[in-house]
Amino acid sequence: MKLYTIVHSFFPYLRVANTEHACEVLDIFAKSKGLYFGTRSRGALTSWYQIYLYTKSNYLPVVYKNAFRFPPKRPSQTIQALIFRFLKAFFCVDYLGVQHYFGYSRKATI
Amino acid sequence: MNNGLAELKRGSPYPEGLGVFVDLDDLLVIFYHIEYLISMITGIFDNLANETASHYNISSIQPNRISLSKSSGNDFLKEVNNRDPVLKKHIDVNRPFINLIYEFRDKVIHREGFERIISPIASHWSNLIVINHQIKDYVKQCSDKPSPYKIISEWGVIDRDGRIDLDPFYFAKNVVNNLIRFADRYLQLLGYNTFLNNIDPRDAFIKDLEYFKRATIRV
């Protein structure tokens, strides 16, 4: 059975057309319950978004868990602000996702 | 109820009288986040512009004119072209994307905000933004394409019944993906090094990154 068929059986009101979309739905659902798969504790919100950022970007200086890793020196205030804004932007998209898939008007929960 | 159904088919900016079809809490949360996202993205554009000014010691431009926006940052952009034509070309190639965001920023920060419409695509999928042809063209130039769901494009454009709407979530996720690609290449052109050249497998960050790639659900 394909993943998106399984996801559809849990969320019959959602239209899920492919595996990538099914993964997105599952990830957002897990986050709505406080689970951040990909971090060792599964509950580390900030770490999840920090690591996710570096799966998408190779050239941003790496700031991870309040430490400057690559290069091991403090980037400019401007770049630090840029990095933090990216974390907030990803966070914002996931909040929109929670609302989109599991918003207040969907009364049924699993 | 019949009036409500007719309203919904036409699309309505006014949720009163629509009863159980629409939850106002959804509307508030969605528009809170999408409007906040726009202001954050223009903040990222400003960060990139300021970093460029600092990198190239561009001191002849007033601080409020250091911008990737063509209208307010025209002199700054000319200066960037003088110092680094390749970087300027990167900005130019992404001009439709930059214009798209600044067009929305003006609405969100200075004018009426996003034009909201309640017009269901499917059950409980109804809170959309009304856009015009110019915005649709900008989105198209940002490599929008049809999605598997037919009625809606990858970037969330819904063109039906003589009106063009935009889904906030579809739009937001594609905008942020495009933004990270734009910013990453921008920093490369400014001379930033990739952390991939400095990988030490014993480093805690690299270990966590590898673990993340194995354990995350997100593709």
Interface residues (C-beta under 8 A of the other chain):
Chain A: Y13 R15 A17 N18 T19 E20 H21 C23 E24 L26 D27 A30 F37 G38 T39 R40 S47 W48 I51 Y52 L53 Y54 T55 K56 S57 N58 Y59 L60 P61 V62 Y64 K65 R69 F70 P71 S76 T78 I79 A81 L82 R85 F86 K88 A89 F90 C92 V93 Y95 L96 G97 Q99 H100 G103 Y104 S105 R106
Chain B: V22 D23 D25 D26 V29 I30 H33 I34 Y36 L37 M40 I41 G43 I44 N47 L48 N50 E51 S54 A122 S123 H124 W125 P148 Y149 D167 P168 F169 A172 K173 V176 N177 L179 I180 R181 A183 D184 R185 L187 Q188 Y192 N193 T194 F195 L196 N198 D203 A204 F205 D208 L209 Y211 F212 K213 A215 T216 I217 R218 V219
